[in-house]
Amino acid sequence: MNAIAILQIAFGVILGFVGLVGVAAATGNEAALRWLHGVVDVKPNEVRAMLAGCLYFFCALASYFILRPIRDAMAVASGARNLPYLFAATLISMLVFHPIYSSLVGRFPVRKFVGFTYGFFAACLIGFFVARHAGVNEIWTGRVFFIWTSVFALYNTSIFWSVMVDAFHQTQAKRLFGFIAVGGTIGSVSGTAITALFVKTVGNTNLLLVSAALLMVAAFMVSTFPVVPRVEGESASSVSRDRDKIVGGSMWSGILSLTRSWYILGIAGFLLLYTSGSTVLYSAQTDIIGKFYTTRDAQTAVLANMELIVQIVAGLGQAFITARAIRTLGLSFTLSAVPIVSVLGFAALGATSWGVLPLLWTFLVFNTLRRASDFMLSNPSRKILFTVLSREDKYKSSSFLETSIYRLGDQLAVWGYAGLVSLGLVMTSIAWVSVPVSLLFLALSLWLAHRQRQLASAQPASA
């Protein structure tokens, strides 16, 4: 048994034990509650909601990660030359879908429109299941499935965090969001494992139904989500009434929010700068891994091991470090974790051209640290930014930012990278170009954290 397998087993045992303790604490066990409080700063009346959030995120991400290997296999069948067109079609689809989603947000209570949305995605999966069994053109089915899955992936996560920022006060979010994110990390590992273990016996087409079933469980979790008092003096009945109120507003308000709020525009800039760095690293990964590992099996193995290490570090960090880091070091530091790692990492990657650092290990360490710090620190912190927005913006603006703006960032970065290559820049030179971009990313992160504190100070105190 190698070190990676031992880490994987330890990861499952530790988080499984924490989960069991959490369930015991939710039933009122005093010893379990004291032990859980040593892991996460959760109050007794928040335990059920925190665990429900974990389970909800587990189902949502497990549903997607069952589909991701199937999507990628279909993309291969479609041909690499068609990928830019598929990415462009994904962006267009998101721009079309967002006003429809915003219209649902404006017309129905949260539990209904989230249920409608998850029901639509589940119905689409059943439609793909029928199409695959009916023998509909495999290439075109694969292309449509790739676009649909790419849209679903971002909306799936965006909807989850919209529900969370609506359910918890911003001070509760700082204490609980890191632990809640553990559910998603376990879900992503479990979803990938389900496909890897059962695809040969069950078949990837039948796994679509498993994904659809998990989505319906997620919808059920939203409809029965526990009520949590968010501010001092707030009763459970008033929270329940507020949750059932229709959000209202225009179908275009999520898009137009960029023109009326520097804070929301800043979050959009944060996402664009984050995706630009991710795209540079992804392109570097293609070059570096292909250079040092010549066989497909070896390339798959090193990437799989790197992914596993990221998930293990992120999962343990979310459970034991995130909330403590936000409380002791502040949102400015945790939100800036990825920008800081990016500045240092891109500089180190550029320095490999001088022969002072080994290229392969510099990339592996940088990529692992950047992704792990995102899952563990910057991503939960970014969700906290939305807690000080209006209820309409929590659902409409956040959805537009984390779907359409996120995918727009991918497109701009892909073409920007191609443009730098056409000018004759090599990968290490592009890394140096990314350093000042990362410094801008860092400055914006610090401003957003400062502005979040200002907006939070104007809100009622947490319960």
Summary of the structure (lengths in Angstrom):
residues: 463
radius of gyration: 21.8
end to end distance: 48.4
largest distance: 64.9
contacts: 1591
relative contact order: 0.14
helix: 87%
strand: 0%
